[in-house]
Amino acid sequence: MQRTKLNELEQEDDARFRVTEVLRRERVRVLLLTLPPGADVPSHRHDGWDVLIQPLRGRVDLELDGETHVLETGEIACVDGASTFAPKNPGRETLALLVTLVRRD
């Protein structure tokens, strides 16, 4: 068993966003993504993966193939990694997202 305290991985700095790898296996990657207020991640894709996005703290505006979807803390979304997506923090506090990538066959 591998156990990680996510709050110990979070870091505050002046970066546009920060990605911290929590777990890496052959078919699964778990990332902690933190975005300061107003920050966003450029549009991108993860071809060959399913992507689960779960806000741990804050609200995320998730642009998915040109449409904006709002996710709140306690919700989870599964995105086809072939889609183009870009998360943005519209809030006043740092947004923390748990992002899980699951490789497709």
C-alpha positions in Angstrom: 0.0 0.0 0.0 1.2 3.5 -0.8 -0.3 6.3 1.3 0.1 10.0 0.6 -1.2 13.1 2.4 -2.2 15.4 -0.4 -2.2 18.5 1.8 1.5 17.9 2.4 2.2 18.0 -1.4 0.5 21.3 -2.0 2.9 24.2 -2.5 2.2 28.0 -2.6 4.3 30.0 -5.0 4.1 32.4 -7.9 3.9 29.7 -10.6 1.0 29.8 -13.1 0.1 26.3 -12.0 1.8 23.4 -10.3 1.6 19.7 -11.1 2.8 17.2 -8.5 2.9 13.5 -9.3 1.2 11.5 -6.5 1.4 8.1 -8.1 2.7 6.5 -11.3 2.0 3.0 -12.4 2.0 1.4 -15.9 -1.7 2.1 -16.5 -2.5 4.8 -13.9 -1.1 8.2 -13.0 -2.5 10.4 -10.2 -1.6 14.1 -10.2 -2.3 17.0 -7.8 -2.9 20.1 -9.8 -2.9 23.5 -8.0 -3.9 26.8 -9.6 -3.7 30.2 -7.9 -6.7 32.5 -8.3 -7.3 33.4 -11.9 -4.8 30.9 -13.3 -5.5 28.4 -16.0 -3.8 25.5 -17.8 -3.4 25.8 -21.5 -5.7 23.7 -23.7 -4.2 20.2 -24.0 -5.1 16.5 -24.6 -4.1 13.2 -23.1 -4.6 10.8 -26.0 -5.0 7.2 -25.0 -6.2 8.0 -21.5 -9.4 8.5 -19.6 -9.0 11.5 -17.3 -10.9 11.9 -14.0 -11.0 15.4 -12.6 -12.0 15.9 -8.9 -11.8 19.3 -7.2 -10.5 18.9 -3.7 -10.8 22.6 -2.8 -12.5 25.3 -4.8 -14.4 25.4 -8.1 -13.0 24.7 -11.5 -14.2 26.1 -14.8 -13.3 23.2 -17.2 -13.3 24.1 -20.9 -14.0 20.9 -22.8 -14.0 21.0 -26.6 -14.9 24.7 -26.5 -17.7 24.4 -23.8 -17.3 25.5 -20.2 -18.4 23.1 -17.5 -18.3 24.0 -13.8 -17.1 21.4 -11.2 -17.4 22.0 -7.5 -15.6 20.4 -4.6 -17.1 16.9 -4.1 -17.9 16.3 -7.7 -15.9 14.2 -10.2 -15.9 14.2 -14.0 -14.5 11.6 -16.4 -13.1 13.1 -19.6 -12.0 11.3 -22.8 -8.4 12.2 -23.0 -8.8 12.7 -26.8 -10.9 15.8 -26.0 -9.2 19.2 -25.7 -9.6 20.6 -22.2 -8.3 23.4 -20.1 -9.0 23.9 -16.4 -9.3 27.5 -14.9 -9.5 28.8 -11.4 -12.2 31.5 -11.3 -12.0 31.8 -7.5 -10.2 33.9 -5.0 -8.3 31.0 -3.3 -5.9 28.4 -4.6 -7.8 25.6 -6.5 -6.6 22.0 -5.8 -7.6 19.2 -8.2 -6.9 15.5 -8.1 -6.4 14.3 -11.6 -6.3 10.6 -12.3 -5.3 9.3 -15.8 -6.2 5.7 -16.6 -4.6 4.2 -19.8 -7.0 2.8 -22.3 -6.4 -0.6 -24.0 
